[in-house]
Every structure is written in C-alpha cells, then in structure tokens.
Amino acid sequence: MVPMATQQSLGYQVKRLQQALRARMDGVLAPHGLTMPQYAVLALLAERPGISNADLARLSFVTPPTMIRIVTTLEALGLLSRVDRPSEGRARAAQLSAEGERRLAAASASVDAVEAVLWGATTDTDRAAVVAWLTTAARRLEVDHGRVRSTA
C-alpha cells in the first residue's frame, strides 16, 4: 500500500495518470497495429510533414536512436516514406503514405474515445484551465531544471 502522503503527491498522481493513459492507449491502438509512440509519430507527421527525426524525437519524448527505430519500423510497415533532402546532407524527410493516413484516421477515432473518457463531464473552461496549468507547470520545471534546491 502506498503511504497517504505519497498518494497526495502531485508527482505521484501525474505518474499514475500517465501510466493509466499509456495502458489504455496501448490497448486501443493494438487493434490498429500501432503502439503509442508510433501513433504519436504518425500524428506529428500529419501536422508537420517533413519534420526532422530530431524534432520527432523531442516532441515524442524519446531518444533520437529510439526515433530512428520507430521511423524505420513505420516505413517497413508502409505507413510512411522518407525522401532525401539534398540541401540538408544526409537528412531524409518523412511523410505519411496513403496507408499511414488511413491507419492514423482509424486509430485517431479510438484515441479520441479515450480522451473523452479522460475528460469525462468537464466543461470547455475546465479543460482549458487544466491544459494551461499543465503547460505552465511543465515550462516551470523545464526552465528551472537543475535549480531546485533542498529546503532541508
């Protein structure tokens, strides 16, 4: 059993939510033949065709070597293609294939259903406040990285 103080910790509850969300997303994406990181890449490519692997990795919260494996797998599955960008050396731009667009659309309906469960009966105002707070909290930690001092 987790001590009460831990259960009241914001970090604990955020991690609990992240674990539950990841498990639910993996469950709804499996029938589409996708993992959560693969879905994230397809969604990012739909929003930003030609985005670099480095940016894909950063926005997907994975390391660059992991992103290379994800992109290579998606390419082997026929969900994206990569084209050379001679002006950028060895860099290759990734873009969704027609099958990638179809799979993303089908999987997005499942992801949207999970989001609907997550939000429950909240109002648009509540949602905006939660997203704004989470964004601000993340930025605070990113900016203050390494500056947190013990009060003991």
Backbone bond lengths (Angstrom), bond angles and torsions (degrees), N, CA, C in turn:
res aa  C-N    CA-C-N  psi(-1)  N-CA   C-N-CA  omega(-1)  CA-C   N-CA-C  phi
1 M - - - 1.443 - - 1.526 109.60 -
2 V 1.322 116.30 140.61 1.456 122.13 -179.52 1.525 108.90 -83.34
3 P 1.356 118.10 132.68 1.470 119.95 178.65 1.532 111.07 -58.21
4 M 1.332 117.06 149.61 1.465 122.60 -176.97 1.521 111.38 -56.47
5 A 1.347 117.81 -42.70 1.469 120.34 -179.14 1.525 110.22 -59.17
6 T 1.317 117.16 -38.70 1.458 121.02 178.46 1.521 110.44 -67.46
7 Q 1.317 117.25 -41.35 1.460 120.89 179.55 1.524 111.60 -62.72
8 Q 1.325 117.45 -26.95 1.465 121.71 179.56 1.530 111.68 -87.29
9 S 1.314 117.84 -6.88 1.460 121.92 -178.64 1.529 110.90 -70.84
10 L 1.316 115.86 132.19 1.465 120.50 177.65 1.530 110.39 -60.00
11 G 1.318 117.10 -45.04 1.461 120.59 -179.97 1.524 112.19 -58.51
12 Y 1.319 116.33 -41.85 1.462 121.01 178.40 1.521 110.57 -62.05
13 Q 1.322 116.52 -46.53 1.465 119.95 -178.15 1.524 112.21 -68.15
14 V 1.329 117.89 -36.17 1.467 120.74 176.47 1.533 109.58 -65.17
15 K 1.321 116.98 -43.00 1.475 120.28 178.85 1.528 110.13 -65.85
16 R 1.315 117.47 -39.96 1.473 121.29 177.31 1.527 110.16 -59.72
17 L 1.336 115.97 -45.47 1.459 120.33 177.94 1.522 110.77 -62.27
18 Q 1.323 117.15 -44.41 1.463 121.14 -179.48 1.533 110.64 -60.33
19 Q 1.325 117.07 -43.86 1.463 121.10 179.70 1.531 111.12 -64.04
20 A 1.330 116.38 -44.25 1.466 120.15 -179.76 1.523 110.83 -66.17
21 L 1.330 116.88 -41.18 1.460 120.91 179.15 1.519 110.76 -64.98
22 R 1.320 117.40 -44.15 1.468 120.85 179.94 1.528 110.29 -62.27
23 A 1.317 117.42 -43.67 1.469 120.35 179.95 1.524 110.67 -63.11
24 R 1.326 117.17 -44.28 1.470 120.46 -179.68 1.530 110.40 -65.83
25 M 1.342 117.23 -42.88 1.461 120.82 -179.83 1.527 110.59 -64.49
26 D 1.323 116.62 -44.66 1.467 118.88 178.20 1.525 110.36 -58.78
27 G 1.332 116.40 -38.47 1.466 120.50 179.44 1.517 113.16 -64.66
28 V 1.337 117.44 -42.11 1.464 118.93 -178.33 1.528 112.29 -80.78
29 L 1.328 117.31 -21.61 1.464 119.73 179.86 1.530 113.01 -85.34
30 A 1.315 116.97 -24.97 1.469 120.45 -178.01 1.534 112.89 -54.87
31 P 1.333 119.90 -43.78 1.463 118.78 178.71 1.534 113.58 -62.68
32 H 1.331 116.54 -19.03 1.463 121.34 177.51 1.530 111.24 -92.05
33 G 1.343 116.11 1.87 1.456 120.40 179.91 1.514 113.43 72.62
34 L 1.334 116.73 27.23 1.463 121.05 -177.46 1.516 111.30 -127.24
35 T 1.331 114.36 153.04 1.450 121.66 168.84 1.529 107.73 -101.55
36 M 1.326 116.64 168.57 1.462 119.76 179.05 1.535 111.26 -60.33
37 P 1.340 119.79 -45.75 1.465 118.45 178.00 1.540 112.81 -62.69
38 Q 1.314 117.81 -36.64 1.467 120.20 177.77 1.527 110.71 -65.87
39 Y 1.331 116.36 -42.40 1.460 119.95 177.72 1.524 110.14 -61.46
40 A 1.321 116.88 -43.09 1.466 120.83 179.84 1.525 110.91 -58.44
41 V 1.323 116.77 -41.65 1.466 120.32 179.30 1.526 110.72 -65.25
42 L 1.317 117.42 -45.03 1.465 119.87 178.60 1.531 110.67 -60.89
43 A 1.334 116.82 -42.83 1.464 120.16 -179.71 1.526 111.03 -65.18
44 L 1.325 117.24 -41.57 1.463 120.37 178.32 1.523 111.41 -65.07
45 L 1.331 117.12 -39.74 1.467 119.87 178.65 1.526 111.70 -67.07
46 A 1.317 117.07 -31.75 1.464 119.95 176.40 1.530 109.97 -66.50
47 E 1.320 116.01 -37.79 1.469 120.95 179.80 1.522 112.31 -78.45
48 R 1.336 116.19 -34.86 1.467 121.41 -173.25 1.521 110.85 -136.30
49 P 1.324 117.99 72.42 1.475 119.59 179.56 1.529 110.72 -55.61
50 G 1.317 115.36 136.57 1.463 120.10 177.49 1.511 114.55 84.39
51 I 1.335 118.56 4.45 1.459 122.14 179.04 1.532 109.44 -57.17
52 S 1.305 117.03 145.22 1.472 120.93 -178.16 1.524 110.88 -71.72
53 N 1.339 115.30 157.68 1.466 120.04 176.26 1.528 110.71 -61.11
54 A 1.329 116.82 -37.21 1.466 120.03 179.92 1.527 110.53 -62.59
55 D 1.332 116.95 -43.51 1.466 119.84 178.12 1.523 111.32 -68.84
56 L 1.330 117.02 -38.42 1.465 119.74 175.70 1.523 110.27 -58.43
57 A 1.322 116.56 -45.23 1.469 121.07 -179.62 1.526 110.56 -61.67
58 R 1.317 116.51 -48.15 1.464 121.18 -178.31 1.530 111.13 -60.87
59 L 1.323 117.10 -46.44 1.462 121.31 -177.48 1.531 113.15 -74.36
60 S 1.338 116.67 -17.82 1.468 121.46 179.17 1.522 112.55 -100.59
61 F 1.329 116.64 -0.23 1.467 121.99 178.18 1.524 113.16 62.22
62 V 1.338 116.26 38.36 1.464 121.44 174.52 1.520 108.42 -127.93
63 T 1.323 116.34 165.60 1.455 120.96 178.68 1.528 110.01 -77.21
64 P 1.331 117.61 156.57 1.470 119.59 177.30 1.540 113.66 -55.44
65 P 1.347 119.89 -42.48 1.474 117.88 177.52 1.532 112.93 -62.01
66 T 1.336 116.83 -37.09 1.461 120.09 176.89 1.516 110.16 -65.25
67 M 1.324 117.55 -39.85 1.467 120.62 179.06 1.521 110.86 -63.16
68 I 1.307 117.34 -39.12 1.471 120.00 177.91 1.524 109.65 -59.07
69 R 1.335 117.29 -42.82 1.469 120.46 178.39 1.525 111.50 -64.57
70 I 1.329 117.12 -41.34 1.465 120.70 -179.91 1.530 110.14 -63.87
71 V 1.323 117.05 -47.71 1.469 121.17 -179.09 1.519 110.45 -63.92
72 T 1.325 117.45 -41.43 1.469 120.93 178.69 1.526 110.62 -62.08
73 T 1.325 116.93 -41.97 1.468 120.83 177.99 1.521 111.02 -63.92
74 L 1.341 116.99 -45.80 1.470 120.26 -179.78 1.523 111.12 -63.80
75 E 1.319 116.53 -35.32 1.463 119.74 177.17 1.532 110.21 -67.21
76 A 1.333 116.94 -42.73 1.471 120.81 178.41 1.528 111.59 -63.12
77 L 1.329 116.77 -31.43 1.467 121.31 177.85 1.530 112.46 -79.50
78 G 1.329 116.29 -4.90 1.457 120.55 179.78 1.521 113.87 78.45
79 L 1.336 116.61 19.18 1.462 120.31 -177.09 1.524 112.67 -92.64
80 L 1.311 116.72 -15.54 1.457 120.66 174.86 1.512 109.12 -150.73
81 S 1.306 114.94 163.95 1.464 120.95 174.50 1.512 107.77 -130.17
82 R 1.321 114.85 156.94 1.460 119.75 177.83 1.520 108.79 -123.40
83 V 1.314 114.83 136.13 1.471 120.52 179.20 1.518 108.49 -121.60
84 D 1.319 115.20 145.68 1.463 120.57 179.34 1.515 110.79 -66.03
85 R 1.324 114.88 145.49 1.465 122.18 173.15 1.526 106.29 -120.26
86 P 1.344 116.50 87.12 1.466 119.73 -174.59 1.528 113.48 -53.95
87 S 1.299 118.07 -32.13 1.463 120.47 -178.75 1.522 112.48 -69.09
88 E 1.336 117.24 -13.08 1.465 121.01 -177.20 1.521 112.13 -118.92
89 G 1.315 117.13 31.29 1.462 120.33 177.16 1.516 112.47 68.27
90 R 1.344 115.35 -124.14 1.462 120.22 -176.63 1.517 113.09 -85.13
91 A 1.309 118.26 -5.60 1.472 121.28 -176.85 1.527 110.71 -61.24
92 R 1.333 114.01 140.22 1.465 120.57 177.63 1.520 108.06 -124.96
93 A 1.318 115.96 131.31 1.464 121.39 -179.75 1.528 109.47 -83.75
94 A 1.310 115.98 132.32 1.463 121.16 177.49 1.524 109.10 -97.25
95 Q 1.321 114.69 144.08 1.464 120.23 175.57 1.518 108.44 -146.39
96 L 1.329 115.45 150.58 1.464 120.05 -179.91 1.513 110.75 -67.68
97 S 1.316 115.73 142.35 1.460 121.07 170.55 1.530 107.51 -86.11
98 A 1.315 116.96 173.22 1.463 120.09 176.82 1.527 109.85 -60.08
99 E 1.325 117.03 -39.85 1.469 120.22 178.12 1.525 110.62 -67.26
100 G 1.328 117.57 -36.55 1.461 121.31 176.62 1.518 111.50 -62.91
101 E 1.328 116.56 -41.28 1.468 120.78 177.27 1.519 110.73 -64.19
102 R 1.340 116.61 -42.67 1.464 120.76 179.50 1.528 110.96 -64.06
103 R 1.338 116.33 -46.78 1.472 120.25 -179.13 1.523 110.87 -64.70
104 L 1.326 117.10 -39.86 1.464 120.72 178.14 1.526 110.59 -62.41
105 A 1.322 117.37 -44.75 1.468 120.78 179.80 1.522 110.84 -60.73
106 A 1.320 116.95 -44.62 1.469 120.62 -179.97 1.526 110.95 -65.29
107 A 1.325 116.68 -44.52 1.466 120.69 -179.09 1.520 111.30 -68.67
108 S 1.323 117.36 -32.97 1.469 120.64 -178.66 1.520 111.87 -62.16
109 A 1.312 117.44 -34.02 1.465 120.01 177.15 1.531 109.78 -62.27
110 S 1.310 117.76 -40.15 1.464 121.80 178.20 1.526 111.05 -68.30
111 V 1.324 116.65 -41.90 1.463 121.46 178.72 1.530 109.90 -63.79
112 D 1.327 116.66 -42.24 1.466 120.52 178.46 1.529 111.09 -61.35
113 A 1.320 117.05 -35.71 1.466 120.57 178.59 1.529 110.61 -65.54
114 V 1.334 117.37 -38.79 1.467 120.63 177.25 1.528 109.87 -66.63
115 E 1.320 116.36 -42.56 1.473 119.94 177.71 1.534 110.22 -59.61
116 A 1.325 116.86 -39.25 1.467 120.13 179.48 1.530 110.62 -62.69
117 V 1.331 117.32 -40.24 1.462 120.87 176.24 1.528 109.54 -64.41
118 L 1.301 116.32 -43.41 1.460 121.38 -178.85 1.525 111.55 -59.78
119 W 1.313 116.64 -45.45 1.464 120.67 -178.54 1.526 112.72 -77.32
120 G 1.325 117.55 -25.01 1.458 119.76 178.59 1.516 112.16 56.76
121 A 1.319 116.23 -132.28 1.467 121.44 -175.96 1.532 112.05 -98.45
122 T 1.325 117.76 25.10 1.465 118.97 -179.59 1.527 110.57 -70.10
123 T 1.309 114.45 156.54 1.463 120.51 178.60 1.528 109.76 -88.19
124 D 1.317 116.43 165.87 1.465 120.71 175.72 1.528 110.52 -58.92
125 T 1.311 116.48 -36.83 1.469 121.22 179.11 1.528 110.29 -65.04
126 D 1.330 116.59 -43.84 1.471 120.63 177.49 1.534 110.21 -61.35
127 R 1.310 116.05 -44.55 1.472 120.19 -179.16 1.518 110.71 -60.83
128 A 1.320 116.14 -46.06 1.463 120.14 -179.89 1.525 110.36 -61.14
129 A 1.323 117.06 -40.45 1.465 120.74 -179.95 1.525 111.19 -66.11
130 V 1.324 117.33 -42.97 1.464 120.97 179.59 1.530 110.58 -63.58
131 V 1.316 116.92 -47.30 1.464 120.67 -179.71 1.531 110.34 -63.18
132 A 1.305 117.24 -42.98 1.470 120.54 178.99 1.523 110.68 -62.10
133 W 1.339 117.00 -44.67 1.463 119.77 179.69 1.523 111.67 -63.73
134 L 1.330 117.28 -45.85 1.464 120.13 179.57 1.526 111.31 -61.41
135 T 1.324 117.05 -40.92 1.465 121.73 178.47 1.525 110.38 -62.17
136 T 1.320 116.50 -46.15 1.455 121.17 179.74 1.524 111.20 -64.84
137 A 1.317 117.15 -43.36 1.465 121.14 179.74 1.530 110.79 -61.55
138 A 1.320 116.74 -43.97 1.470 120.23 179.06 1.530 110.36 -63.14
139 R 1.327 116.60 -43.96 1.474 119.45 179.28 1.523 111.42 -61.80
140 R 1.326 117.05 -40.17 1.466 119.86 178.41 1.525 110.65 -57.99
141 L 1.306 116.02 -46.36 1.460 119.49 -179.00 1.526 111.99 -68.80
142 E 1.325 116.92 -36.77 1.466 120.25 178.43 1.522 111.03 -66.45
143 V 1.323 117.25 -42.63 1.465 121.69 -179.29 1.518 110.87 -71.03
144 D 1.318 117.20 -40.99 1.463 121.00 -177.57 1.523 113.23 -88.34
145 H 1.315 117.09 11.05 1.470 121.03 -178.19 1.525 110.18 -51.03
146 G 1.297 115.98 123.93 1.453 120.93 177.04 1.520 113.72 87.01
147 R 1.332 118.51 -6.38 1.468 120.81 -178.13 1.521 112.81 -102.09
148 V 1.312 117.66 -0.35 1.466 120.09 -179.15 1.518 108.19 -73.15
149 R 1.323 115.81 128.14 1.450 121.16 -178.52 1.530 109.81 -115.86
150 S 1.281 114.58 146.55 1.464 120.43 177.22 1.530 109.16 -68.33
151 T 1.319 115.49 142.85 1.461 119.62 177.00 1.515 110.90 -95.67
152 A 1.309 117.17 0.47 1.471 120.33 -177.75 1.510 111.53 -80.16
